[in-house]
């Protein structure tokens, strides 16, 4: 998973980078096929805003959150992305069961 982290009107400190990386690791635990992630951290007056776009095979997932605290905004963002990734994974899962499926027997 490639991570591109940028700051808008904000310096991305190593602590913020580590926090975002650790939170996004939870998403890669649920879904291994995340190609890349673009995260933008920004400050507008008193609002701390976080936006992220996940590129997964067949789709791009986008979420954004805004809060007074940057760390809580990152938490809310990862929760949103986690729900989107799980939903995407369920949509594209193979629903054909091979083991344990009921087979019809031919009537003679």
C-alpha positions as CSV (number, residue, x, y, z in Angstrom):
1,X,0.0,0.0,0.0
2,X,1.5,3.3,-1.1
3,X,0.7,6.2,1.2
4,X,0.8,9.8,0.0
5,X,0.3,12.2,2.9
6,X,0.1,16.0,2.2
7,X,-0.6,19.0,4.4
8,X,-2.5,22.1,3.3
9,X,-1.8,25.1,5.6
10,X,-0.2,22.5,7.9
11,X,3.2,20.9,8.4
12,X,2.9,17.1,8.5
13,X,4.9,16.1,11.6
14,X,6.4,12.6,12.1
15,X,3.9,12.1,14.9
16,X,0.9,12.8,12.5
17,X,2.5,10.6,9.8
18,X,2.9,7.7,12.3
19,X,-0.7,8.1,13.6
20,X,-2.2,8.1,10.1
21,X,-0.1,5.1,9.1
22,X,-1.1,3.1,12.2
23,X,-4.8,3.9,11.7
24,X,-4.7,3.0,8.0
25,X,-3.0,-0.4,8.9
26,X,-6.4,-1.5,10.2
27,X,-7.9,-1.0,6.8
28,X,-5.2,-3.2,5.2
29,X,-6.0,-5.9,7.7
30,X,-9.5,-6.1,6.3
31,X,-8.6,-5.8,2.7
32,X,-5.2,-6.6,1.2
33,X,-5.8,-5.2,-2.3
34,X,-5.5,-1.5,-1.5
35,X,-3.2,-0.1,-4.2
36,X,-2.6,3.4,-2.9
37,X,-4.0,6.0,-0.4
38,X,-3.9,9.7,-0.8
39,X,-4.5,11.6,2.5
40,X,-4.7,15.4,2.8
41,X,-4.6,17.1,6.1
42,X,-5.8,20.7,6.2
43,X,-6.6,23.5,8.6
44,X,-9.3,26.1,7.9
45,X,-9.7,28.6,10.7
46,X,-10.6,26.4,13.7
47,X,-11.6,23.3,11.7
48,X,-9.2,20.4,11.2
49,X,-10.1,18.6,8.0
50,X,-8.9,15.2,6.7
51,X,-9.6,13.8,3.3
52,X,-8.6,10.4,1.9
53,X,-9.0,8.5,-1.3
54,X,-8.3,4.8,-1.4
55,X,-7.6,3.2,-4.8
56,X,-8.8,-0.4,-4.8
57,X,-9.2,-2.7,-7.8
58,X,-12.3,-1.6,-9.7
59,X,-13.2,1.5,-7.5
60,X,-12.0,4.6,-5.7
61,X,-13.3,5.1,-2.1
62,X,-13.3,8.7,-0.8
63,X,-14.1,10.0,2.7
64,X,-13.6,13.3,4.5
65,X,-14.1,14.3,8.1
66,X,-13.8,17.6,10.0
67,X,-13.4,18.2,13.7
68,X,-11.8,20.5,16.2
69,X,-9.0,18.0,16.9
70,X,-6.9,16.5,14.0
71,X,-6.5,13.2,15.8
72,X,-10.2,12.7,16.3
73,X,-10.8,13.7,12.7
74,X,-8.3,11.0,11.6
75,X,-10.1,8.5,13.8
76,X,-13.5,9.3,12.3
77,X,-12.0,9.1,8.8
78,X,-10.6,5.7,9.3
79,X,-13.9,4.5,10.7
80,X,-15.7,5.7,7.5
81,X,-13.1,4.2,5.2
82,X,-13.2,0.9,7.1
83,X,-16.9,0.6,6.6
84,X,-16.6,1.5,2.9
85,X,-13.8,-1.1,2.4
86,X,-15.8,-3.8,4.2
87,X,-18.9,-3.0,2.0
88,X,-16.7,-3.0,-1.1
89,X,-15.2,-6.3,-0.2
90,X,-18.7,-7.9,0.4
91,X,-20.0,-6.6,-2.9
92,X,-17.1,-8.1,-4.9
93,X,-16.8,-11.3,-2.9
94,X,-17.4,-14.6,-4.8
95,X,-20.8,-15.7,-3.7
96,X,-20.5,-19.2,-5.3
97,X,-19.8,-21.7,-2.6
98,X,-17.9,-24.8,-3.6
99,X,-17.5,-26.5,-0.2
100,X,-20.7,-27.1,1.7
101,X,-22.9,-26.2,-1.1
102,X,-26.1,-28.2,-1.6
103,X,-25.9,-30.3,-4.8
104,X,-29.0,-31.5,-6.6
105,X,-29.0,-35.2,-7.3
106,X,-30.5,-36.5,-10.5
107,X,-33.8,-38.4,-10.1
108,X,-33.8,-41.7,-11.9
